[in-house]
Amino acid sequence: GHSMKGKVSDGDLVTIEPCDPEKLAVGDIVLVRVKGTDYLHLIKAVNNGRFLIGNNRGRINGWVGHNCVYGIATRVEP
């Protein structure tokens, strides 16, 4: 889709690697499950080991625990 346009375009090849939840930061692109749906989205905020997830167009999906973060994007290729 287009929700991550500017960071990840539809059809890009994205490399996802395991991550240490304690090292995740605002702006990181992560593969995450929010309310039963998997997304490649941004971390918008961090609070006591929880992460606020949203896209690159202003939509917020919600808060998740570290167990819902499957990995971090380390490379994006067209």
C-alpha positions as a printed NumPy array, in Angstrom:
array([[ 0.   ,  0.   ,  0.   ],
       [ 0.907,  3.651,  0.193],
       [ 0.801,  4.198,  3.947],
       [ 4.593,  4.098,  4.251],
       [ 5.364,  6.085,  1.076],
       [ 8.526,  8.084,  1.553],
       [10.048,  5.346,  3.71 ],
       [ 8.941,  2.128,  1.961],
       [ 7.206,  2.012, -1.409],
       [ 4.786, -0.69 , -2.502],
       [ 6.844, -3.542, -3.964],
       [10.143, -2.645, -2.255],
       [12.283, -5.478, -0.94 ],
       [12.682, -5.024,  2.821],
       [15.209, -6.886,  4.944],
       [13.883, -7.622,  8.445],
       [16.192, -8.731, 11.244],
       [15.596, -9.726, 14.856],
       [15.89 , -6.817, 17.263],
       [16.476, -6.028, 20.9  ],
       [13.288, -4.284, 22.108],
       [15.36 , -2.146, 24.495],
       [17.213, -0.626, 21.52 ],
       [14.13 ,  0.252, 19.465],
       [13.507,  3.966, 19.018],
       [11.057,  6.434, 17.547],
       [11.369,  6.372, 13.759],
       [12.41 ,  2.72 , 13.481],
       [10.526,  0.716, 10.858],
       [ 9.358, -2.571, 12.348],
       [ 7.357, -5.628, 11.368],
       [ 4.663, -5.679, 14.017],
       [ 1.242, -7.096, 14.853],
       [-1.37 , -4.597, 16.008],
       [-4.876, -5.795, 16.911],
       [-4.422, -9.   , 14.885],
       [-3.014, -7.391, 11.73 ],
       [ 0.637, -7.43 , 10.643],
       [ 2.174, -4.15 ,  9.481],
       [ 5.492, -2.773,  8.348],
       [ 5.148,  0.517, 10.203],
       [ 6.958,  3.13 , 12.255],
       [ 7.498,  3.393, 15.971],
       [ 5.918,  6.737, 16.874],
       [ 6.558,  6.681, 20.65 ],
       [ 8.111,  4.463, 23.314],
       [ 6.798,  4.197, 26.874],
       [ 7.913,  1.641, 29.477],
       [ 8.637, -1.136, 26.974],
       [ 5.55 , -0.441, 24.86 ],
       [ 5.532,  1.011, 21.362],
       [ 3.047,  3.289, 19.63 ],
       [ 2.751,  2.131, 16.02 ],
       [ 1.726,  4.236, 13.046],
       [ 2.317,  4.758,  9.353],
       [ 4.2  ,  7.476,  7.48 ],
       [ 1.019,  9.386,  6.635],
       [-0.126, 10.261, 10.146],
       [-2.342,  7.281, 11.046],
       [-1.824,  5.741, 14.478],
       [-2.575,  2.027, 14.864],
       [-2.109,  1.642, 18.613],
       [ 0.188,  0.549, 21.416],
       [ 1.881, -2.876, 21.473],
       [ 4.239, -4.748, 23.762],
       [ 7.658, -5.994, 22.673],
       [ 6.198, -9.451, 22.022],
       [ 4.281, -8.033, 19.037],
       [ 7.402, -6.684, 17.332],
       [ 8.803, -9.385, 15.007],
       [11.824, -7.486, 13.71 ],
       [13.336, -4.241, 12.499],
       [13.83 , -3.155,  8.888],
       [17.545, -2.905,  8.206],
       [17.427, -2.399,  4.444],
       [14.894, -1.15 ,  1.9  ],
       [15.544, -1.753, -1.811],
       [13.385, -0.753, -4.776]])
